[in-house]
Amino acid sequence: MENKATFIIFCTLLLSCFITQTTAKKQIEALSHIYKEKLKNNIGIDRSHLNASHHFHGVKVHPQEGLKESDRIVRLPGQPEVKFKQYGGYVTVNHTSGKAFYYYFVEAQKSEKTLPLLLWLNGGPGCSSLAYGAMQELGPFRVHSDGKTLYKNKFTWNHAANVLFLESPAGVGFSYSNTTDDFRNGGDRKTARDNYAFLLNWLERFPEYKNRDFYISGESYAGHYVPQLAHTILYHNLKANKTIINLKGIIIGNAVIDDESDVKGMYEYFGSHALVSDETTEQIMKYCDFSPNATKQSEKCNEAAEAVGRNINHLDIYNIYAPLCSNSSLTDKPKKTLDMNDDPCSDFYVYAYLNRPEVQKALHANVTKIPYAWQPCSEVIRNWEDSPATIIPLLKEFMANGIRVWIFSGDIDGRIPVTSTKNSIKKMKLPIKISWHPWYLGGEVGGYTQVYEGNLTFATVRGAGHQVPSYQPARALSLIMHFLGGTELPNSSRSQ
């Protein structure tokens, strides 16, 4: 009964109450699933902190001669003309098990020999950085509604960096393993270890980036992936007493940081944005136990959670003001594109495009003919074995080691909302260096920011949902440029 009570309050809200799969981003389902599993205490998911010294040994680097050239993508089907180079292919991360990760890499539009290397990771867990980051958020192209042709993203992040997208872990997108256990059972530790192995081998394939400034970025459950990979890099750099990977900073958006703060902050956001009544919010706050050790909730708590579910059932929780996808069918001719608005049906366009045989051939993907269709979020990963309750200790570790840390939040996301992120940062008890103030782009407020002692910056992005670069691409590009440049966000409309 105790586990059942916990399941009712959180899982009714986090999983079953969300809008149907035909109208929702699949990341909703993936993220909700991991919360449900973590709250079912009887399955034994490990919620302890990740420590690289206990788990990360014996990563091997293999010869990569000639593989860069064979990974060069000449042109993608339906692609407009571009001047930058792009690559795609597989990097084997474990020869024994036959595990290989798929990557897509775009050089910077200009100054590719001097601009930094930026890795982007999507979360889930189990969702594809090719599906979301590359094709719907910050990559150089977006997919037209015909599912066959591409158009340019004017605000692609390869204006600011050489950008690397990784489908991880095994079982996500085109990434695979010849050993069933590798993709049936995922976990944070396994993902961090394999991401590090991928990175070492990719840098061997692209040696010109070995000493380049390196940054890691991501959103949602990548709030775990990004810090855990950074922690692993720091561990191996310190162990070797040399810079193996030149890590300079991390940036995470609408990120899963701390379970207690994330869930409580979500309810606070619903109440403060008039999605539920004051009475329901007060009942949630009074009767619900948000601590990660909670095993039983009161009837009053369950009752209020069910009321929340009824009220938000027909919203896109990733963007509480966004329209839903009303027609997922592809069009004969591309619909007119709106640069500043994410098409609510874009998942379907990307799915159609990336499952086209000629597209997979051009990407050098699916070379082993995996026995299932490419999916934006994995349907073959069955179990997630470990997921820490908080990654705050890792953020503090980076700050102590001089690593730049930025956290950003689209302010109309209801899934990991701004209230959740603010609660997580508040737990860190950091002295404020620069107080809360608006930042600007194009003469308008782009969002708000606060800078903390120890090299941590928090920034909101005004009018952005969970996938910030989709909803506010210009503001997202400005944000990443300032992050990579190590400069503060403009504090007046005249200092942009």
N, C-alpha and C positions, 0 to 999 in steps of 0.2 A: 504493500500500500504506500510506503514512503516513496519508493521510486516512481510509482504511478502518479502520486501527487505532484512530484517535481516535473514529471513529464507533462502533465496537464497545463501547468502555468506557462512553462517556457515553450514547449513544443507546439502547443496549440497556436501560440502567437508566432513562433519563429518558423514554422513549417507549413501547417495545414491552412492557416488563415491567409496566406499570401495568394495573390492572383494566380490564375491557372497558367500552366506551362506554355500554352499557346500565346499568351500575352506578356509573359515575364521573361526577363533575362535568366538564363539557367544558373548564373552565379548565385541567385537568391536561394535556389534549391540546394546547391552545394554547400553554401555557408550555413544555412539553417540545419542541414543534416549533421554537420560536425558539432554544432551546439547541442543538438539532440543527443548525439552519441556521448558527448562529454558529461551530460547530465544523467545518463543511465549508469550509475555507479557500479552496477553489477557486471558490466562488460570489461572493466579493468583497463580503460584507456589511461595511459601514463600522462599525468599533468605536471610532472616535475620539470625544473628548468633544464634547458639544453646546456651541456658542458662539453666542448669539443675535446678536452683532454681525456674524456672517458670513452669517446666513440669514434674519433676521426684519425685513423692510422692507416698506413699502407695505400694511400692514393697513388695511382701509377700514371705516368705520362708516357704516351706511346708515340712512335714516329708519325709525322703528319705530312711528309714531303709530297708535293703534288696535289694534295687534297684541296687546298684553297682554290687553285685554278679550276678544278673540276666542279667546285661549288658555285662558280660564277653564274648568276642568272642573267642571261642575255636580255630577255624581255618576257614579261608575264602576259598571258592572253588578255587582250582588251586594255592594255596599259598605255597611257599617254606617254609621250616622249619625255625623258629625264636625262640629266647629265651626270648624275652620281652613279656609283657602282652599287650593286646589290648581290648578295650571296645567300644561299640556302643549302642545307644538307644535314648530315648526321655526324655526331661525335660520339664514339663509343666510350661509355663511362665505366663499363665493367665487361671485360672480354670473357671472363669465365661464365657469366650468366647470359651474355649476349644482349646487354642492355645498352641502348643507344638513344640519345636525345636529339630531337630536331631543333634547329635554330634558323632564324631569318635575320640577316644583318644588312643594314643600309649605311653606307658611308655618308659623312656630312656633305651637304650641298656645296659648301665651300670650306677651304682650310682644313680638309680632312686629315692632313698630316700633322696638324697641331692641336686640333680640338680634342677634348677628352673622349673616353669610351664610356658609354652609359648602357648598363644592362637594365631591361624592364622585365618584371615578373608580374603576372596576374595571379590571383589567389584561388578561391574556391573553398576548400582545396579541391584540385582536380580540374581547374579551368585553364583554357589555353591563352597564352600571351599572343599567339598568332590571331586567334579569333577576336580578341578584345583590344589589346594594346596596339597591335600592328594594323588591323583592318577596321577598327571602329574608334580608335582613340588618337594615338600620337604618331602612327606610322605615316609614310608618304602618300598612301593611297586609301581611298574608301571605295566600297563596292556599290555600284549602281543597283537600282531596283530590278534590273533585268537578270541579275545574278551572273552576268557574263562579262561585263566591262567595268573598268575602274576610272575614277577621276582623282585629281590631285587634292590632297589636303594642304591648304595654304599655310596651315599652322603646324606642320609636321615638326617633330622635335629634332630631326636631323638638320634643321637650321642651327641648332645649338651644340650638337654632339654627333659622334658616330654611334648609332643606336643598334643594340643587339637584343633580339627577342628570343626567349627560350620557352619551349613547351616542356614543362616539368611538373610532376615526376613521371616515371614510366607509366604508360597507359593514358597519358594526356595527349590529345591531338594525334600527331604523327609519331610521337615518341613511343618506344616499345621495348619489350624485353622478350627473349626466348625462354625465360624462366617464369612460369605462371605466378609464383609467389611475389615476384617483383612488381607486378601491376595489380594483383588482387589486393595486396596489403600495402598501403602507403603509410606515411608518418613523417613528422617534422624532421627527425634525426636522419632518416634515410634520404629525405629530400635535400637537406643541407649538405650531406656528404656527397651525394651525386651531383649537385649543382657545383660544388667545389671541384670535383673531378672533371666535370664538363669544362669549367672555366680554365683550368690548367691546360687541358688538351686543346681547347680552342685557341688559347694564346700561343701554343706551340704551332698551330696551323696558321695563325696570323701574328707572327713574331714582332711585327712593327708596333704592336700595341702592348708589348710586355712591360715597358717602362712608362707607358702613358698614364696620366691621371685617370683613375677609375672610380666610377660612382655606380651605386645600385639604387634602383627605383622600383616602385610597385604600388599596388592598391589592394584594399580589402584583406583577404587572408594572407596576402604577401606582407602584411604587417608582421607575420611570423617569418616567412621565407627570407625577406630582405635582411632583417637583423641577424637571423641565424647564419646566413651565408657570410655576412660581414664579421660576425663573431668567429667563424671558422677561419676566415682569411687572417684575422688578427692573431689567432692562436698559432697558425703555421708560420706567420712572419716572425712572431716572437720566439717560437721553438727553433727556427732556423737561424735566428739572430741576423736576419736580412730581409729586405723587402722582396718577397716573392710576387705579390700582387700589390700594386701601388694604390691601395684604397684611400680615398680622400673624404668620402661622405656617403650618406644614405638619405633618401627622401621617400616617405610613405604617405599615401593618401587614403582618407576614409578607412583607416587601417584597424584591423583587429589587434588590439594592444593588451587589454586587460579585461578578462571575462566579466568581472563584477561591474566595472565601470561601463563596459559596452552595453550590457543588458539594462542596467539602471538608467543610463543616459538615453537609451532608446525610448523607454517609457516617458522620461521627462520631456523628450522632444515631441512625442505624440501629444502630450498635454499642452505644451507651450505653443504648439502650432494648430490648436483647435481641431485636432483629429479625434480626440476623445474628450469627454466631459471632465470638468474639474473634480467632480465627485469620484469618478473612476480613477483618475490619477492619484488623488489623495488616498483612496483605498489601496491602490497598488503600493504606494510608498509606506503606508502604515503597516500593512499585513504581509508583505512579501519579503523573503530573505534572499538577498542577491549574492551572498557570499558563495565562493566556489565549493564550500564544504556542505552547503545546504542539501538535505535529503528529504525534507518534508515541508510542505506549504499548507497554510490554513485554507479552509473553505472560502473565507473572505477573499483571499489572494486569488484562488482559482476562479472565483466568480468574476472578479474584476478583469482578470486576464482574458476570459472568454468575451467580456464586453468589448475589450480592446480589439480582439480578433474580428468581431462583427462590424466594428466601425471602420477598420482599414482594409477589409476584405477585397475591395474592388479598386484599390489604388496600386500604381506602380511604386512600390516602396523605395526603389532606387532614386526616384525623383517624384516627390509627392504632388507636384504640379504638372507632371507630364501626361500627355495623352497615351492611351493604350494602343497597341497594334490592332486595328480593326479588320485588316485584310492582309494576310501573310503571303498571298499569291505573288509570284514574280510577274513583272510587266513585260509586254513585248518590246516596248521602248523605255529607256530610262526616264524615271520621273525627274522633274527639275529639282536640283539639289539646293538645300538651304544651309549655307556654311555654318550658321550659328545654332542650328537645331539638330539634335540627334533624332534620326528617323526611328520611331518606336518599333519598326519592323526590320531593322537592319540585321538582326541576328539571322533572319531567314535568307537574306541576300548573301551574307558571308558563308552560311552553310552550303548554299547551292554552288557558290563559286569555288570553294575549297574542296568540294567533292567532284569537281569536273576532272576527268582523267588528264586532259591537256594542261590544266593548271598544276596538278600534282607533278606531272612530268617536268614542267618548267621550273617548279620549286625544288626539284630533286627530292621529292617527298614520297612516302609510301612505297619505297623501293622493294620492300619485302612483302607487299600486298597483305597488310594486316587484315584479319577476318572480320572487320566491322567498319562501318562508315566513320569518316572523320566527324567528331562532335566538338562543339565549343566547350563543353564540360564533360568529363569522362563518365562513361557508363560502365566501364570495366573495373574501376577501382571499387572494391567492396568494403574494405575495412581501413580505418585510420588508427594507427596503433599508439601514437603519442602526440600530444598537443598541450604545451605548457599553459597554465592558467593566466600567466602574464609574461610579457617580454620586457617589462620595465627595467629589470636588472641589466639586460643587454644594452639598452639605450644609455644607462648610466655608465656602463663600461666604455662605450664609444666616446662619450663626453670626456671621461677621464684620460682617454688616449688621444685626444685632439682630433677626433673624427667629426666632421660636420654632420649635424642631424637636423633635418627639416621634416616637419609633419604638417600636411595640409588637409583641408576638409571642405568639400563642396557643401554649401550650407542648406541645400534642400534635399539632401539624402536622408531618408528615414531609417536606413538599414544599419549603418555605423555612423550615426549623426554627429554633428559638431559637439553636442552636449556630451556624448560618450568620450570623444577625444579630449575635450577640456577636462573632464573628470579624471582621465588617465594621467594627463600632465599634472594636474593638481596633486595627485598622489606622490609625484616625484619631489614635491616641496622645494622647487628651485627658486633662487632669488631672481627677481625680474631686472633685466638690464635695460630694456626699452619698453615702455608701457604700451598698452593696447591703443592702436590707432589705425585709421584707414590707409590702404595702399591704393595706388592709382594706375590706370592704363587708359589712354585715349581721352583724358579729361574726365573720366568717370571713376568712381570707387570700384576697384577690382575685388576688394575683400577687406579683411582686417587682419592685423598681425600683432604678435607680441614676441619679443626676443628675451631669452633667459640666459643667465650666466652659465658658462660651460658650453657655449656653442650650439644651443638648441633654439630653433625658430619655429613658431607655430603660425600658420597663415590659413585664413578661410578664403574660399573663392566664391564670390557672390553669384548666385543664380546657377550654381553647378550641382548636379546630382552626384551619385556614387562614382560614376566614371567621369571625372572632372574634365579631361580633354575632349570628351564627346560633346558635353553640354556647353562648355565655355573654352573653346580651343585657343583663342587669342590670349585669354588670361592665363591659361595653363602654360602656354609657351613663354609668356613673360615670367611666370613663376620659375620655370626650370632654368631659364637664362640667368636669373638672379642667383638661384641656388648654385649653379655650376660656376658662375663668376665670383661667388663668395661676396656678393654685394647685397645690401639691404633693399627690400622692396621700396619703391618710391613713396615718400610720405607726403607728397603734395602733387597736385595736377601739373605743376610746373617743373618737377624734377624727374620726369619719366625718362 
